[in-house]
């Protein structure tokens, strides 16, 4: 005997428990702000600190930058203190 004809029939075929009464088409401002903050915190928390990548490389870059700055200051000092004809 077939029981499919005896079961309650729904026109949409979707069970009542899965049907929503109303749908909110927009996410609230508070939820959007919370999602943005959460995403920023996730990105910030998963970053690798700059100095842990390669300390030697960062030290070499800093020494080169300081040498360039000292050389530029020295050049400007000599240019400003040079006697003018």
C-alpha positions as a Markdown table, in Angstrom:
| # | Residue | x | y | z |
|---|---|---|---|---|
| 1 | Unk | 0.0 | 0.0 | 0.0 |
| 2 | Unk | 1.4 | 3.4 | -0.9 |
| 3 | Unk | 1.5 | 6.0 | 1.9 |
| 4 | Unk | 2.5 | 9.0 | -0.2 |
| 5 | Unk | -1.2 | 9.9 | -0.8 |
| 6 | Unk | -2.0 | 9.7 | 2.8 |
| 7 | Unk | 0.8 | 12.1 | 4.0 |
| 8 | Unk | -0.1 | 15.8 | 4.4 |
| 9 | Unk | 0.5 | 17.7 | 1.2 |
| 10 | Unk | 2.1 | 21.2 | 1.0 |
| 11 | Unk | 1.8 | 23.2 | -2.1 |
| 12 | Unk | 5.4 | 24.5 | -1.9 |
| 13 | Unk | 7.0 | 21.3 | -1.0 |
| 14 | Unk | 9.1 | 23.1 | 1.7 |
| 15 | Unk | 8.4 | 21.9 | 5.3 |
| 16 | Unk | 6.9 | 24.5 | 7.6 |
| 17 | Unk | 10.0 | 24.4 | 9.9 |
| 18 | Unk | 12.2 | 25.7 | 7.1 |
| 19 | Unk | 9.9 | 28.5 | 5.9 |
| 20 | Unk | 10.7 | 31.9 | 7.4 |
| 21 | Unk | 7.9 | 34.2 | 8.4 |
| 22 | Unk | 9.6 | 37.3 | 7.2 |
| 23 | Unk | 13.0 | 38.1 | 5.7 |
| 24 | Unk | 15.1 | 41.1 | 6.7 |
| 25 | Unk | 16.8 | 42.2 | 3.5 |
| 26 | Unk | 19.3 | 44.5 | 5.3 |
| 27 | Unk | 21.9 | 43.8 | 7.9 |
| 28 | Unk | 21.7 | 46.2 | 10.8 |
| 29 | Unk | 24.3 | 48.9 | 11.2 |
| 30 | Unk | 25.5 | 47.5 | 14.5 |
| 31 | Unk | 26.0 | 44.1 | 12.9 |
| 32 | Unk | 27.9 | 45.5 | 10.0 |
| 33 | Unk | 30.2 | 47.5 | 12.3 |
| 34 | Unk | 30.8 | 44.4 | 14.5 |
| 35 | Unk | 31.6 | 42.3 | 11.4 |
| 36 | Unk | 34.1 | 45.0 | 10.2 |
| 37 | Unk | 35.8 | 45.2 | 13.6 |
| 38 | Unk | 35.9 | 41.4 | 13.8 |
| 39 | Unk | 37.5 | 41.2 | 10.4 |
| 40 | Unk | 40.1 | 43.8 | 11.2 |
| 41 | Unk | 40.9 | 42.0 | 14.5 |
| 42 | Unk | 41.4 | 38.7 | 12.6 |
| 43 | Unk | 43.7 | 40.3 | 10.1 |
| 44 | Unk | 45.6 | 42.2 | 12.8 |
| 45 | Unk | 46.0 | 39.1 | 14.9 |
| 46 | Unk | 47.2 | 36.9 | 12.1 |
| 47 | Unk | 50.0 | 39.2 | 11.0 |
| 48 | Unk | 53.6 | 38.4 | 11.5 |
| 49 | Unk | 55.5 | 41.0 | 13.5 |
| 50 | Unk | 58.0 | 42.8 | 11.3 |
| 51 | Unk | 61.1 | 42.1 | 13.4 |
| 52 | Unk | 60.4 | 38.4 | 13.7 |
| 53 | Unk | 60.6 | 37.9 | 9.9 |
| 54 | Unk | 64.3 | 38.6 | 9.5 |
| 55 | Unk | 66.1 | 40.6 | 12.2 |
| 56 | Unk | 69.4 | 40.7 | 10.3 |
| 57 | Unk | 67.7 | 42.1 | 7.2 |
| 58 | Unk | 65.9 | 44.9 | 9.1 |
| 59 | Unk | 69.1 | 45.8 | 11.0 |
| 60 | Unk | 71.0 | 46.0 | 7.6 |
| 61 | Unk | 68.3 | 48.2 | 6.1 |
| 62 | Unk | 68.3 | 50.5 | 9.1 |
| 63 | Unk | 72.1 | 50.9 | 9.1 |
| 64 | Unk | 72.0 | 51.7 | 5.4 |
| 65 | Unk | 69.3 | 54.3 | 6.0 |
| 66 | Unk | 71.2 | 55.9 | 8.8 |
| 67 | Unk | 74.4 | 56.0 | 6.7 |
| 68 | Unk | 72.4 | 57.7 | 3.8 |
| 69 | Unk | 71.0 | 60.3 | 6.2 |
| 70 | Unk | 74.4 | 61.0 | 7.7 |
| 71 | Unk | 76.0 | 61.3 | 4.3 |
| 72 | Unk | 73.2 | 63.7 | 3.2 |
| 73 | Unk | 73.7 | 65.8 | 6.3 |
| 74 | Unk | 77.4 | 65.9 | 5.8 |
| 75 | Unk | 77.1 | 67.0 | 2.2 |
| 76 | Unk | 74.6 | 69.8 | 3.2 |
| 77 | Unk | 76.9 | 70.9 | 6.1 |
| 78 | Unk | 79.9 | 71.1 | 3.8 |
| 79 | Unk | 77.9 | 72.9 | 1.1 |
| 80 | Unk | 76.6 | 75.5 | 3.6 |
| 81 | Unk | 80.0 | 76.1 | 5.3 |
| 82 | Unk | 82.0 | 76.3 | 2.1 |
| 83 | Unk | 83.5 | 79.8 | 1.5 |
| 84 | Unk | 81.8 | 81.6 | -1.3 |
| 85 | Unk | 83.8 | 83.4 | -3.9 |
